[in-house]
Amino acid sequence: MPSLNEYLMVSGLLFAIGLAGVLFRRNIIVIFMCLEIMLSAANLSLVAFSRFSGQGGLPDYDAQVLVFFVITVAAAEVAVGLAIIVALFRARRTVHVEDLTSMRG
């Protein structure tokens, strides 16, 4: 059975990959996917802490309830974010961040 440290290492690796994608990629869709990877890393950490901090052999369900809220916020982010990306693509014909320097145009 994997330990808490192993779960946290995987979560940290996922978060670092997502952060690197947000900082270094220029395609707004890839940046958007990297933000979702970062949210998944946070969810993995929450579930791991929930699993390993239980009392009496049962997991602590408070963190798992928080995961459902994070998933709900991520779903709303996807709906709104993709709508904004589609609107930007229709207006500017590009999804590259360096081409989207001003909001007017």
N, CA, C and O atoms as a DFTB+ gen file, in Angstrom:
420 C
 N C O
     1  1       0.847      -1.188       0.000
     2  2       0.000       0.000       0.000
     3  2       0.884       1.240       0.000
     4  3       1.821       1.330       0.793
     5  1       0.599       2.193      -0.875
     6  2       1.409       3.417      -0.918
     7  2       1.239       4.247       0.360
     8  3       0.177       4.255       0.983
     9  1       2.297       4.928       0.719
    10  2       2.247       5.765       1.920
    11  2       1.778       7.174       1.564
    12  3       1.633       7.523       0.392
    13  1       1.547       7.963       2.594
    14  2       1.127       9.345       2.395
    15  2       2.190      10.129       1.636
    16  3       1.861      10.950       0.779
    17  1       3.454       9.883       1.941
    18  2       4.533      10.597       1.255
    19  2       4.522      10.324      -0.242
    20  3       4.784      11.228      -1.036
    21  1       4.225       9.095      -0.637
    22  2       4.182       8.776      -2.065
    23  2       3.035       9.492      -2.767
    24  3       3.198       9.981      -3.885
    25  1       1.879       9.556      -2.118
    26  2       0.760      10.299      -2.690
    27  2       1.106      11.789      -2.822
    28  3       0.800      12.419      -3.834
    29  1       1.735      12.328      -1.806
    30  2       2.087      13.750      -1.843
    31  2       3.170      14.040      -2.877
    32  3       3.181      15.115      -3.477
    33  1       4.080      13.092      -3.089
    34  2       5.101      13.276      -4.129
    35  2       4.450      13.302      -5.515
    36  3       4.801      14.141      -6.345
    37  1       3.519      12.403      -5.770
    38  2       2.812      12.393      -7.053
    39  2       2.004      13.678      -7.214
    40  3       1.981      14.271      -8.292
    41  1       1.346      14.100      -6.146
    42  2       0.573      15.329      -6.195
    43  2       1.469      16.540      -6.457
    44  3       1.118      17.415      -7.248
    45  1       2.610      16.588      -5.799
    46  2       3.549      17.684      -6.028
    47  2       4.098      17.682      -7.440
    48  3       4.276      18.742      -8.041
    49  1       4.369      16.495      -7.978
    50  2       4.847      16.385      -9.351
    51  2       3.785      16.868     -10.337
    52  3       4.093      17.610     -11.270
    53  1       2.541      16.451     -10.131
    54  2       1.451      16.920     -10.988
    55  2       1.293      18.436     -10.911
    56  3       1.103      19.105     -11.927
    57  1       1.374      18.967      -9.695
    58  2       1.241      20.411      -9.534
    59  2       2.382      21.147     -10.223
    60  3       2.163      22.185     -10.847
    61  1       3.605      20.616     -10.114
    62  2       4.759      21.250     -10.763
    63  2       4.637      21.205     -12.278
    64  3       4.976      22.175     -12.956
    65  1       4.156      20.086     -12.816
    66  2       3.940      19.997     -14.264
    67  2       2.894      21.017     -14.709
    68  3       3.072      21.690     -15.724
    69  1       1.809      21.129     -13.954
    70  2       0.776      22.112     -14.276
    71  2       1.286      23.532     -14.184
    72  3       0.978      24.358     -15.043
    73  1       2.062      23.829     -13.151
    74  2       2.607      25.174     -12.989
    75  2       3.580      25.510     -14.115
    76  3       3.570      26.626     -14.633
    77  1       4.417      24.550     -14.493
    78  2       5.347      24.784     -15.602
    79  2       4.582      25.034     -16.897
    80  3       4.972      25.883     -17.698
    81  1       3.504      24.301     -17.101
    82  2       2.687      24.516     -18.295
    83  2       2.044      25.888     -18.315
    84  3       1.974      26.530     -19.363
    85  1       1.576      26.338     -17.166
    86  2       0.964      27.671     -17.100
    87  2       2.005      28.756     -17.354
    88  3       1.719      29.745     -18.028
    89  1       3.201      28.576     -16.821
    90  2       4.219      29.615     -16.947
    91  2       4.899      29.646     -18.311
    92  3       5.265      30.720     -18.788
    93  1       5.074      28.493     -18.945
    94  2       5.920      28.446     -20.133
    95  2       5.178      28.209     -21.441
    96  3       5.752      28.444     -22.505
    97  1       3.959      27.767     -21.413
    98  2       3.235      27.510     -22.653
    99  2       2.535      28.783     -23.113
   100  3       2.215      29.654     -22.304
   101  1       2.302      28.881     -24.417
   102  2       1.689      30.083     -24.977
   103  2       0.302      29.849     -25.552
   104  3      -0.396      30.806     -25.886
   105  1      -0.105      28.599     -25.672
   106  2      -1.439      28.287     -26.173
   107  2      -2.415      28.338     -25.008
   108  3      -2.202      27.679     -23.990
   109  1      -3.468      29.104     -25.147
   110  2      -4.386      29.321     -24.026
   111  2      -5.139      28.037     -23.659
   112  3      -5.520      27.861     -22.502
   113  1      -5.358      27.147     -24.618
   114  2      -6.032      25.882     -24.311
   115  2      -5.120      24.988     -23.477
   116  3      -5.586      24.328     -22.548
   117  1      -3.833      24.959     -23.795
   118  2      -2.877      24.171     -23.012
   119  2      -2.751      24.750     -21.603
   120  3      -2.669      24.001     -20.630
   121  1      -2.737      26.059     -21.491
   122  2      -2.695      26.704     -20.173
   123  2      -3.929      26.311     -19.360
   124  3      -3.838      26.028     -18.166
   125  1      -5.053      26.300     -20.014
   126  2      -6.308      25.921     -19.360
   127  2      -6.244      24.476     -18.859
   128  3      -6.675      24.191     -17.742
   129  1      -5.715      23.568     -19.670
   130  2      -5.575      22.173     -19.248
   131  2      -4.584      22.044     -18.097
   132  3      -4.777      21.213     -17.210
   133  1      -3.531      22.848     -18.098
   134  2      -2.554      22.807     -17.006
   135  2      -3.169      23.298     -15.696
   136  3      -2.823      22.798     -14.625
   137  1      -4.066      24.261     -15.772
   138  2      -4.787      24.684     -14.566
   139  2      -5.638      23.543     -14.018
   140  3      -5.738      23.372     -12.803
   141  1      -6.240      22.776     -14.893
   142  2      -7.024      21.616     -14.449
   143  2      -6.126      20.552     -13.820
   144  3      -6.534      19.897     -12.861
   145  1      -4.922      20.369     -14.338
   146  2      -3.970      19.433     -13.732
   147  2      -3.615      19.894     -12.322
   148  3      -3.489      19.073     -11.414
   149  1      -3.453      21.199     -12.137
   150  2      -3.137      21.728     -10.814
   151  2      -4.296      21.479      -9.837
   152  3      -4.064      21.143      -8.675
   153  1      -5.523      21.642     -10.298
   154  2      -6.673      21.359      -9.439
   155  2      -6.748      19.870      -9.095
   156  3      -7.105      19.507      -7.975
   157  1      -6.411      19.014     -10.056
   158  2      -6.403      17.577      -9.784
   159  2      -5.327      17.210      -8.769
   160  3      -5.527      16.319      -7.944
   161  1      -4.196      17.891      -8.829
   162  2      -3.139      17.645      -7.839
   163  2      -3.605      18.041      -6.445
   164  3      -3.327      17.341      -5.472
   165  1      -4.306      19.149      -6.349
   166  2      -4.846      19.560      -5.045
   167  2      -5.876      18.552      -4.543
   168  3      -5.915      18.252      -3.349
   169  1      -6.707      18.030      -5.437
   170  2      -7.686      17.016      -5.046
   171  2      -7.006      15.743      -4.565
   172  3      -7.444      15.136      -3.587
   173  1      -5.944      15.337      -5.242
   174  2      -5.213      14.141      -4.817
   175  2      -4.642      14.329      -3.414
   176  3      -4.691      13.409      -2.598
   177  1      -4.107      15.502      -3.131
   178  2      -3.587      15.775      -1.791
   179  2      -4.695      15.716      -0.741
   180  3      -4.514      15.140       0.332
   181  1      -5.833      16.310      -1.056
   182  2      -6.944      16.296      -0.104
   183  2      -7.422      14.879       0.193
   184  3      -7.665      14.529       1.347
   185  1      -7.555      14.069      -0.849
   186  2      -8.013      12.694      -0.638
   187  2      -6.963      11.887       0.129
   188  3      -7.312      11.069       0.980
   189  1      -5.683      12.113      -0.167
   190  2      -4.628      11.395       0.552
   191  2      -4.633      11.767       2.030
   192  3      -4.534      10.892       2.890
   193  1      -4.748      13.056       2.331
   194  2      -4.809      13.456       3.732
   195  2      -6.051      12.898       4.406
   196  3      -6.007      12.507       5.573
   197  1      -7.155      12.859       3.677
   198  2      -8.383      12.299       4.227
   199  2      -8.220      10.827       4.565
   200  3      -8.686      10.356       5.603
   201  1      -7.560      10.119       3.684
   202  2      -7.379       8.672       3.875
   203  2      -6.459       8.361       5.042
   204  3      -6.702       7.418       5.795
   205  1      -5.406       9.148       5.194
   206  2      -4.404       8.833       6.208
   207  2      -4.624       9.551       7.538
   208  3      -3.879       9.308       8.487
   209  1      -5.615      10.420       7.634
   210  2      -5.848      11.099       8.913
   211  2      -7.125      10.618       9.588
   212  3      -7.634      11.275      10.497
   213  1      -7.635       9.497       9.156
   214  2      -8.869       8.976       9.737
   215  2      -8.672       8.458      11.149
   216  3      -7.551       8.201      11.587
   217  1      -9.780       8.313      11.844
   218  2      -9.741       7.810      13.212
   219  2     -10.611       6.560      13.294
   220  3     -11.702       6.512      12.727
   221  1     -10.127       5.575      13.989
   222  2     -10.889       4.348      14.164
   223  2     -10.997       3.515      12.902
   224  3     -11.949       2.751      12.742
   225  1     -10.037       3.652      12.008
   226  2     -10.057       2.882      10.774
   227  2     -10.895       3.481       9.667
   228  3     -10.908       2.958       8.552
   229  1     -11.595       4.568       9.949
   230  2     -12.420       5.231       8.939
   231  2     -11.737       6.504       8.461
   232  3     -11.108       7.201       9.257
   233  1     -11.850       6.818       7.177
   234  2     -11.240       8.059       6.687
   235  2     -11.998       9.285       7.191
   236  3     -13.170       9.202       7.560
   237  1     -11.319      10.400       7.197
   238  2     -11.924      11.679       7.562
   239  2     -12.611      12.230       6.310
   240  3     -11.939      12.569       5.336
   241  1     -13.915      12.319       6.329
   242  2     -14.664      12.674       5.126
   243  2     -14.747      14.173       4.863
   244  3     -15.274      14.574       3.825
   245  1     -14.246      15.013       5.762
   246  2     -14.309      16.456       5.544
   247  2     -13.530      16.874       4.303
   248  3     -14.003      17.699       3.522
   249  1     -12.356      16.317       4.119
   250  2     -11.547      16.667       2.951
   251  2     -12.186      16.144       1.669
   252  3     -12.086      16.784       0.622
   253  1     -12.840      14.990       1.741
   254  2     -13.471      14.454       0.545
   255  2     -14.682      15.282       0.135
   256  3     -14.988      15.379      -1.053
   257  1     -15.367      15.873       1.092
   258  2     -16.456      16.792       0.770
   259  2     -15.893      18.035       0.087
   260  3     -16.495      18.553      -0.853
   261  1     -14.756      18.508       0.549
   262  2     -14.107      19.653      -0.086
   263  2     -13.696      19.331      -1.519
   264  3     -13.726      20.210      -2.379
   265  1     -13.315      18.089      -1.785
   266  2     -12.967      17.672      -3.146
   267  2     -14.177      17.833      -4.067
   268  3     -14.025      18.268      -5.208
   269  1     -15.360      17.494      -3.595
   270  2     -16.556      17.669      -4.426
   271  2     -16.795      19.139      -4.754
   272  3     -17.223      19.460      -5.862
   273  1     -16.526      20.027      -3.816
   274  2     -16.660      21.448      -4.096
   275  2     -15.623      21.910      -5.124
   276  3     -15.936      22.716      -6.001
   277  1     -14.404      21.408      -5.019
   278  2     -13.357      21.765      -5.986
   279  2     -13.731      21.253      -7.375
   280  3     -13.530      21.953      -8.367
   281  1     -14.271      20.045      -7.451
   282  2     -14.698      19.504      -8.740
   283  2     -15.835      20.344      -9.320
   284  3     -15.877      20.574     -10.529
   285  1     -16.747      20.797      -8.482
   286  2     -17.845      21.647      -8.945
   287  2     -17.325      22.967      -9.484
   288  3     -17.768      23.427     -10.536
   289  1     -16.389      23.580      -8.774
   290  2     -15.800      24.830      -9.240
   291  2     -15.026      24.605     -10.538
   292  3     -15.058      25.454     -11.429
   293  1     -14.337      23.477     -10.655
   294  2     -13.594      23.171     -11.879
   295  2     -14.547      22.988     -13.058
   296  3     -14.231      23.407     -14.172
   297  1     -15.694      22.375     -12.836
   298  2     -16.676      22.208     -13.913
   299  2     -17.223      23.557     -14.369
   300  3     -17.394      23.793     -15.565
   301  1     -17.495      24.432     -13.418
   302  2     -17.956      25.777     -13.785
   303  2     -16.855      26.540     -14.510
   304  3     -17.130      27.282     -15.453
   305  1     -15.613      26.360     -14.074
   306  2     -14.483      27.007     -14.737
   307  2     -14.354      26.527     -16.172
   308  3     -14.078      27.326     -17.067
   309  1     -14.547      25.250     -16.403
   310  2     -14.469      24.710     -17.756
   311  2     -15.550      25.323     -18.638
   312  3     -15.275      25.719     -19.771
   313  1     -16.762      25.402     -18.132
   314  2     -17.859      25.953     -18.923
   315  2     -17.606      27.419     -19.287
   316  3     -17.731      27.806     -20.449
   317  1     -17.257      28.212     -18.308
   318  2     -17.012      29.634     -18.554
   319  2     -15.723      29.846     -19.345
   320  3     -15.681      30.651     -20.275
   321  1     -14.678      29.119     -18.969
   322  2     -13.385      29.288     -19.637
   323  2     -13.432      28.911     -21.100
   324  3     -12.896      29.636     -21.938
   325  1     -14.062      27.791     -21.430
   326  2     -14.157      27.408     -22.832
   327  2     -15.020      28.381     -23.635
   328  3     -14.743      28.630     -24.808
   329  1     -16.053      28.925     -23.017
   330  2     -16.861      29.935     -23.701
   331  2     -16.029      31.176     -24.005
   332  3     -16.141      31.745     -25.091
   333  1     -15.206      31.596     -23.065
   334  2     -14.330      32.760     -23.291
   335  2     -13.298      32.454     -24.367
   336  3     -13.015      33.303     -25.212
   337  1     -12.732      31.244     -24.345
   338  2     -11.738      30.868     -25.360
   339  2     -12.368      30.843     -26.750
   340  3     -11.758      31.316     -27.709
   341  1     -13.569      30.304     -26.873
   342  2     -14.253      30.281     -28.164
   343  2     -14.551      31.702     -28.629
   344  3     -14.381      32.009     -29.809
   345  1     -14.989      32.569     -27.728
   346  2     -15.258      33.960     -28.102
   347  2     -13.979      34.678     -28.539
   348  3     -13.994      35.441     -29.505
   349  1     -12.871      34.434     -27.827
   350  2     -11.598      35.033     -28.234
   351  2     -11.142      34.510     -29.590
   352  3     -10.633      35.271     -30.413
   353  1     -11.323      33.218     -29.824
   354  2     -10.915      32.665     -31.112
   355  2     -11.753      33.236     -32.248
   356  3     -11.223      33.530     -33.320
   357  1     -13.042      33.393     -32.028
   358  2     -13.899      33.970     -33.072
   359  2     -13.545      35.416     -33.355
   360  3     -13.613      35.857     -34.502
   361  1     -13.171      36.154     -32.335
   362  2     -12.844      37.571     -32.521
   363  2     -11.440      37.771     -33.088
   364  3     -11.241      38.644     -33.933
   365  1     -10.468      36.984     -32.645
   366  2      -9.066      37.220     -33.006
   367  2      -8.465      36.165     -33.922
   368  3      -7.387      36.382     -34.475
   369  1      -9.131      35.032     -34.098
   370  2      -8.631      33.926     -34.922
   371  2      -7.306      33.357     -34.421
   372  3      -6.496      32.883     -35.218
   373  1      -7.082      33.399     -33.117
   374  2      -5.885      32.817     -32.526
   375  2      -6.173      32.434     -31.078
   376  3      -7.063      32.992     -30.435
   377  1      -5.400      31.470     -30.581
   378  2      -5.490      31.092     -29.176
   379  2      -4.130      31.215     -28.503
   380  3      -3.917      30.652     -27.429
   381  1      -3.218      31.941     -29.118
   382  2      -1.894      32.154     -28.536
   383  2      -1.917      33.390     -27.650
   384  3      -2.452      34.432     -28.028
   385  1      -1.336      33.260     -26.480
   386  2      -1.400      34.313     -25.469
   387  2      -0.716      35.591     -25.948
   388  3      -1.214      36.687     -25.690
   389  1       0.418      35.469     -26.640
   390  2       1.144      36.677     -27.056
   391  2       0.374      37.483     -28.092
   392  3       0.638      38.675     -28.254
   393  1      -0.565      36.870     -28.796
   394  2      -1.391      37.602     -29.757
   395  2      -2.585      38.276     -29.104
   396  3      -3.257      39.083     -29.746
   397  1      -2.863      37.971     -27.859
   398  2      -4.006      38.526     -27.132
   399  2      -3.534      39.548     -26.104
   400  3      -3.784      39.390     -24.909
   401  1      -2.858      40.585     -26.560
   402  2      -2.250      41.531     -25.616
   403  2      -3.216      42.593     -25.145
   404  3      -3.025      43.143     -24.061
   405  1      -4.241      42.904     -25.911
   406  2      -5.175      43.924     -25.442
   407  2      -6.592      43.362     -25.477
   408  3      -6.889      42.450     -26.249
   409  1      -7.438      43.900     -24.657
   410  2      -8.813      43.430     -24.606
   411  2      -9.648      44.095     -25.679
   412  3     -10.726      43.598     -26.005
   413  1      -9.191      45.196     -26.236
   414  2      -9.918      45.907     -27.260
   415  2      -9.410      45.436     -28.608
   416  3      -8.231      45.111     -28.744
   417  1     -10.264      45.395     -29.589
   418  2      -9.711      45.041     -30.880
   419  2     -10.730      44.643     -31.833
   420  3     -10.412      44.314     -32.976
